[in-house]
Amino acid sequence: MELGRKDPIWRMMGVLYQPHPWHGVPTGDHAPERVTAYIEIVPTDTVKYELEKTSGFLKVDRPQRFSNVVPSMYGFVPQTYCSDRVAAKCNEANKRFDIVGDGDPLDICVLSEKAITQGGILLEAIPIGGFRMIDGNEADDKIIAVMKNDLVYGDMRDIDECPETIIERLRHYFLTYKDMPGEKRHCEITHTYNREEALDVVKRSMEDYHARFGAIEDMLSSALRDFHPEDEQ
């Protein structure tokens, strides 16, 4: 018996259980041109939240110790993973061979003129560019996107259309938000790239996810098939 997303048991599971934000939420039917974004923190947050990967709940990472707050909504793209393919792009661009993926879902910051005041939400975002960020020897790309249908930013399709002051605010945040007194972090942004390259990074992260985790529904369907009553007769 084959089970898939359209099978009644999957629809029932969607009613009874909240999907895991990383593994249970699709990247989007139109990815990489338009993606789902799971928002962890918003500009009004004075505490940095991040997804607890095992449970799927938001957890407090740390209070923001200084006046540095995120200039846009910030989170990740579900069912993405930064590993070999994302790292290969970073190595190629920087003519290096030692960079590895950071093993996290792909980060995304989403621009909107709306004052969204809470995280833990999903929205549709359109990538327009990104930062090639390296933390130590790990590729830690940040996709820059606009919220679909946003009145001010929604028509932007490339990073050149975004005001430079906004890009500089985002750059400053990502270069300083992990700073702690007396500690030195080796964190750098080597490139600011356009939409075409952003779409390539998103696609690579989707491929990295599939290589690492496979199709979640296929694995679960296989497990359900193993325990299906019809199989026990």
TORKOL-4160 file (C-alpha; in steps of 0.2 Angstrom, whole numbers, padded with zeros to 4 digits, m for minus):
233
<pt num="1" X="0000" Y="0000" Z="0000"/>
<pt num="2" X="0008" Y="0016" Z="m0005"/>
<pt num="3" X="0006" Y="0032" Z="0006"/>
<pt num="4" X="0009" Y="0049" Z="0000"/>
<pt num="5" X="0005" Y="0067" Z="0004"/>
<pt num="6" X="m0012" Y="0066" Z="m0003"/>
<pt num="7" X="m0017" Y="0050" Z="0007"/>
<pt num="8" X="m0030" Y="0053" Z="0021"/>
<pt num="9" X="m0018" Y="0048" Z="0034"/>
<pt num="10" X="m0006" Y="0062" Z="0030"/>
<pt num="11" X="m0021" Y="0074" Z="0030"/>
<pt num="12" X="m0026" Y="0068" Z="0047"/>
<pt num="13" X="m0008" Y="0070" Z="0054"/>
<pt num="14" X="m0008" Y="0088" Z="0048"/>
<pt num="15" X="m0024" Y="0091" Z="0058"/>
<pt num="16" X="m0018" Y="0081" Z="0074"/>
<pt num="17" X="0000" Y="0087" Z="0074"/>
<pt num="18" X="0010" Y="0103" Z="0071"/>
<pt num="19" X="0023" Y="0100" Z="0058"/>
<pt num="20" X="0041" Y="0102" Z="0063"/>
<pt num="21" X="0046" Y="0119" Z="0056"/>
<pt num="22" X="0062" Y="0113" Z="0048"/>
<pt num="23" X="0057" Y="0095" Z="0042"/>
<pt num="24" X="0038" Y="0096" Z="0041"/>
<pt num="25" X="0035" Y="0112" Z="0031"/>
<pt num="26" X="0038" Y="0112" Z="0012"/>
<pt num="27" X="0051" Y="0123" Z="0005"/>
<pt num="28" X="0037" Y="0129" Z="m0008"/>
<pt num="29" X="0030" Y="0124" Z="m0024"/>
<pt num="30" X="0039" Y="0138" Z="m0033"/>
<pt num="31" X="0056" Y="0136" Z="m0025"/>
<pt num="32" X="0069" Y="0143" Z="m0027"/>
<pt num="33" X="0061" Y="0158" Z="m0035"/>
<pt num="34" X="0048" Y="0159" Z="m0021"/>
<pt num="35" X="0051" Y="0150" Z="m0004"/>
<pt num="36" X="0043" Y="0148" Z="0012"/>
<pt num="37" X="0052" Y="0156" Z="0027"/>
<pt num="38" X="0050" Y="0152" Z="0045"/>
<pt num="39" X="0053" Y="0168" Z="0055"/>
<pt num="40" X="0063" Y="0166" Z="0071"/>
<pt num="41" X="0066" Y="0184" Z="0076"/>
<pt num="42" X="0059" Y="0201" Z="0072"/>
<pt num="43" X="0066" Y="0218" Z="0073"/>
<pt num="44" X="0057" Y="0222" Z="0090"/>
<pt num="45" X="0065" Y="0207" Z="0099"/>
<pt num="46" X="0077" Y="0211" Z="0112"/>
<pt num="47" X="0080" Y="0192" Z="0114"/>
<pt num="48" X="0088" Y="0181" Z="0101"/>
<pt num="49" X="0077" Y="0166" Z="0098"/>
<pt num="50" X="0082" Y="0151" Z="0087"/>
<pt num="51" X="0074" Y="0134" Z="0083"/>
<pt num="52" X="0078" Y="0120" Z="0094"/>
<pt num="53" X="0081" Y="0107" Z="0081"/>
<pt num="54" X="0075" Y="0091" Z="0090"/>
<pt num="55" X="0058" Y="0097" Z="0097"/>
<pt num="56" X="0054" Y="0111" Z="0083"/>
<pt num="57" X="0050" Y="0124" Z="0097"/>
<pt num="58" X="0058" Y="0141" Z="0097"/>
<pt num="59" X="0070" Y="0143" Z="0112"/>
<pt num="60" X="0079" Y="0158" Z="0119"/>
<pt num="61" X="0097" Y="0158" Z="0112"/>
<pt num="62" X="0103" Y="0173" Z="0122"/>
<pt num="63" X="0097" Y="0191" Z="0127"/>
<pt num="64" X="0104" Y="0204" Z="0115"/>
<pt num="65" X="0117" Y="0212" Z="0126"/>
<pt num="66" X="0119" Y="0228" Z="0116"/>
<pt num="67" X="0109" Y="0239" Z="0105"/>
<pt num="68" X="0112" Y="0228" Z="0090"/>
<pt num="69" X="0095" Y="0222" Z="0084"/>
<pt num="70" X="0090" Y="0213" Z="0068"/>
<pt num="71" X="0085" Y="0225" Z="0055"/>
<pt num="72" X="0072" Y="0213" Z="0047"/>
<pt num="73" X="0063" Y="0197" Z="0050"/>
<pt num="74" X="0076" Y="0183" Z="0051"/>
<pt num="75" X="0074" Y="0165" Z="0050"/>
<pt num="76" X="0077" Y="0150" Z="0039"/>
<pt num="77" X="0070" Y="0141" Z="0024"/>
<pt num="78" X="0062" Y="0124" Z="0028"/>
<pt num="79" X="0069" Y="0108" Z="0021"/>
<pt num="80" X="0086" Y="0116" Z="0016"/>
<pt num="81" X="0103" Y="0111" Z="0023"/>
<pt num="82" X="0120" Y="0119" Z="0021"/>
<pt num="83" X="0133" Y="0106" Z="0017"/>
<pt num="84" X="0144" Y="0100" Z="0003"/>
<pt num="85" X="0135" Y="0109" Z="m0011"/>
<pt num="86" X="0133" Y="0126" Z="m0002"/>
<pt num="87" X="0151" Y="0125" Z="0004"/>
<pt num="88" X="0158" Y="0121" Z="m0014"/>
<pt num="89" X="0150" Y="0137" Z="m0020"/>
<pt num="90" X="0158" Y="0147" Z="m0006"/>
<pt num="91" X="0175" Y="0138" Z="m0009"/>
<pt num="92" X="0174" Y="0142" Z="m0028"/>
<pt num="93" X="0170" Y="0160" Z="m0025"/>
<pt num="94" X="0184" Y="0163" Z="m0012"/>
<pt num="95" X="0197" Y="0151" Z="m0021"/>
<pt num="96" X="0198" Y="0141" Z="m0005"/>
<pt num="97" X="0197" Y="0122" Z="m0001"/>
<pt num="98" X="0194" Y="0122" Z="0017"/>
<pt num="99" X="0177" Y="0129" Z="0019"/>
<pt num="100" X="0163" Y="0117" Z="0025"/>
<pt num="101" X="0144" Y="0119" Z="0027"/>
<pt num="102" X="0138" Y="0124" Z="0044"/>
<pt num="103" X="0126" Y="0110" Z="0045"/>
<pt num="104" X="0110" Y="0121" Z="0048"/>
<pt num="105" X="0096" Y="0126" Z="0037"/>
<pt num="106" X="0098" Y="0141" Z="0025"/>
<pt num="107" X="0096" Y="0158" Z="0034"/>
<pt num="108" X="0085" Y="0171" Z="0027"/>
<pt num="109" X="0081" Y="0189" Z="0031"/>
<pt num="110" X="0065" Y="0195" Z="0024"/>
<pt num="111" X="0061" Y="0214" Z="0021"/>
<pt num="112" X="0044" Y="0221" Z="0023"/>
<pt num="113" X="0036" Y="0238" Z="0027"/>
<pt num="114" X="0024" Y="0229" Z="0039"/>
<pt num="115" X="0028" Y="0229" Z="0058"/>
<pt num="116" X="0027" Y="0210" Z="0061"/>
<pt num="117" X="0029" Y="0209" Z="0080"/>
<pt num="118" X="0031" Y="0190" Z="0083"/>
<pt num="119" X="0041" Y="0176" Z="0077"/>
<pt num="120" X="0037" Y="0158" Z="0075"/>
<pt num="121" X="0027" Y="0161" Z="0059"/>
<pt num="122" X="0028" Y="0156" Z="0041"/>
<pt num="123" X="0027" Y="0168" Z="0026"/>
<pt num="124" X="0031" Y="0167" Z="0007"/>
<pt num="125" X="0047" Y="0176" Z="0002"/>
<pt num="126" X="0056" Y="0181" Z="m0014"/>
<pt num="127" X="0075" Y="0180" Z="m0014"/>
<pt num="128" X="0083" Y="0195" Z="m0022"/>
<pt num="129" X="0101" Y="0192" Z="m0016"/>
<pt num="130" X="0112" Y="0187" Z="m0002"/>
<pt num="131" X="0128" Y="0188" Z="0008"/>
<pt num="132" X="0142" Y="0175" Z="0007"/>
<pt num="133" X="0146" Y="0174" Z="0025"/>
<pt num="134" X="0160" Y="0164" Z="0032"/>
<pt num="135" X="0161" Y="0160" Z="0051"/>
<pt num="136" X="0177" Y="0152" Z="0055"/>
<pt num="137" X="0179" Y="0140" Z="0041"/>
<pt num="138" X="0160" Y="0137" Z="0039"/>
<pt num="139" X="0149" Y="0143" Z="0025"/>
<pt num="140" X="0135" Y="0153" Z="0033"/>
<pt num="141" X="0126" Y="0161" Z="0018"/>
<pt num="142" X="0112" Y="0174" Z="0022"/>
<pt num="143" X="0098" Y="0175" Z="0009"/>
<pt num="144" X="0090" Y="0192" Z="0007"/>
<pt num="145" X="0072" Y="0192" Z="0002"/>
<pt num="146" X="0056" Y="0202" Z="0001"/>
<pt num="147" X="0039" Y="0197" Z="0008"/>
<pt num="148" X="0027" Y="0192" Z="m0006"/>
<pt num="149" X="0015" Y="0206" Z="m0010"/>
<pt num="150" X="0023" Y="0218" Z="0002"/>
<pt num="151" X="0017" Y="0236" Z="m0003"/>
<pt num="152" X="0035" Y="0244" Z="m0002"/>
<pt num="153" X="0047" Y="0229" Z="m0006"/>
<pt num="154" X="0036" Y="0216" Z="m0014"/>
<pt num="155" X="0040" Y="0222" Z="m0032"/>
<pt num="156" X="0059" Y="0221" Z="m0030"/>
<pt num="157" X="0067" Y="0207" Z="m0039"/>
<pt num="158" X="0086" Y="0210" Z="m0037"/>
<pt num="159" X="0097" Y="0217" Z="m0024"/>
<pt num="160" X="0102" Y="0232" Z="m0034"/>
<pt num="161" X="0084" Y="0238" Z="m0032"/>
<pt num="162" X="0086" Y="0238" Z="m0013"/>
<pt num="163" X="0092" Y="0254" Z="m0004"/>
<pt num="164" X="0110" Y="0253" Z="0000"/>
<pt num="165" X="0107" Y="0259" Z="0018"/>
<pt num="166" X="0096" Y="0243" Z="0021"/>
<pt num="167" X="0110" Y="0232" Z="0014"/>
<pt num="168" X="0123" Y="0240" Z="0025"/>
<pt num="169" X="0112" Y="0238" Z="0041"/>
<pt num="170" X="0110" Y="0220" Z="0037"/>
<pt num="171" X="0129" Y="0218" Z="0034"/>
<pt num="172" X="0133" Y="0227" Z="0051"/>
<pt num="173" X="0121" Y="0216" Z="0060"/>
<pt num="174" X="0128" Y="0200" Z="0054"/>
<pt num="175" X="0146" Y="0205" Z="0057"/>
<pt num="176" X="0143" Y="0210" Z="0075"/>
<pt num="177" X="0128" Y="0201" Z="0082"/>
<pt num="178" X="0139" Y="0187" Z="0089"/>
<pt num="179" X="0152" Y="0198" Z="0096"/>
<pt num="180" X="0155" Y="0196" Z="0115"/>
<pt num="181" X="0166" Y="0207" Z="0126"/>
<pt num="182" X="0184" Y="0200" Z="0126"/>
<pt num="183" X="0180" Y="0188" Z="0113"/>
<pt num="184" X="0186" Y="0189" Z="0095"/>
<pt num="185" X="0176" Y="0180" Z="0081"/>
<pt num="186" X="0183" Y="0176" Z="0064"/>
<pt num="187" X="0167" Y="0181" Z="0054"/>
<pt num="188" X="0167" Y="0189" Z="0037"/>
<pt num="189" X="0156" Y="0193" Z="0023"/>
<pt num="190" X="0166" Y="0191" Z="0007"/>
<pt num="191" X="0153" Y="0195" Z="m0006"/>
<pt num="192" X="0136" Y="0203" Z="m0008"/>
<pt num="193" X="0127" Y="0193" Z="m0022"/>
<pt num="194" X="0112" Y="0195" Z="m0034"/>
<pt num="195" X="0096" Y="0186" Z="m0036"/>
<pt num="196" X="0103" Y="0173" Z="m0049"/>
<pt num="197" X="0117" Y="0168" Z="m0036"/>
<pt num="198" X="0104" Y="0168" Z="m0022"/>
<pt num="199" X="0093" Y="0156" Z="m0032"/>
<pt num="200" X="0108" Y="0145" Z="m0035"/>
<pt num="201" X="0112" Y="0144" Z="m0016"/>
<pt num="202" X="0094" Y="0140" Z="m0012"/>
<pt num="203" X="0094" Y="0126" Z="m0024"/>
<pt num="204" X="0111" Y="0119" Z="m0018"/>
<pt num="205" X="0104" Y="0120" Z="0000"/>
<pt num="206" X="0088" Y="0110" Z="m0006"/>
<pt num="207" X="0099" Y="0097" Z="m0014"/>
<pt num="208" X="0110" Y="0096" Z="0002"/>
<pt num="209" X="0095" Y="0093" Z="0012"/>
<pt num="210" X="0089" Y="0079" Z="0001"/>
<pt num="211" X="0106" Y="0071" Z="0001"/>
<pt num="212" X="0106" Y="0072" Z="0020"/>
<pt num="213" X="0088" Y="0068" Z="0025"/>
<pt num="214" X="0080" Y="0062" Z="0009"/>
<pt num="215" X="0061" Y="0064" Z="0007"/>
<pt num="216" X="0054" Y="0064" Z="0024"/>
<pt num="217" X="0037" Y="0059" Z="0019"/>
<pt num="218" X="0044" Y="0044" Z="0010"/>
<pt num="219" X="0053" Y="0038" Z="0025"/>
<pt num="220" X="0038" Y="0040" Z="0036"/>
<pt num="221" X="0027" Y="0032" Z="0023"/>
<pt num="222" X="0039" Y="0017" Z="0023"/>
<pt num="223" X="0038" Y="0016" Z="0042"/>
<pt num="224" X="0019" Y="0017" Z="0042"/>
<pt num="225" X="0018" Y="0003" Z="0028"/>
<pt num="226" X="0029" Y="m0008" Z="0039"/>
<pt num="227" X="0016" Y="m0007" Z="0053"/>
<pt num="228" X="0000" Y="m0006" Z="0043"/>
<pt num="229" X="m0013" Y="m0019" Z="0049"/>
<pt num="230" X="m0015" Y="m0025" Z="0031"/>
<pt num="231" X="0003" Y="m0031" Z="0031"/>
<pt num="232" X="0000" Y="m0041" Z="0047"/>
<pt num="233" X="m0014" Y="m0052" Z="0040"/>
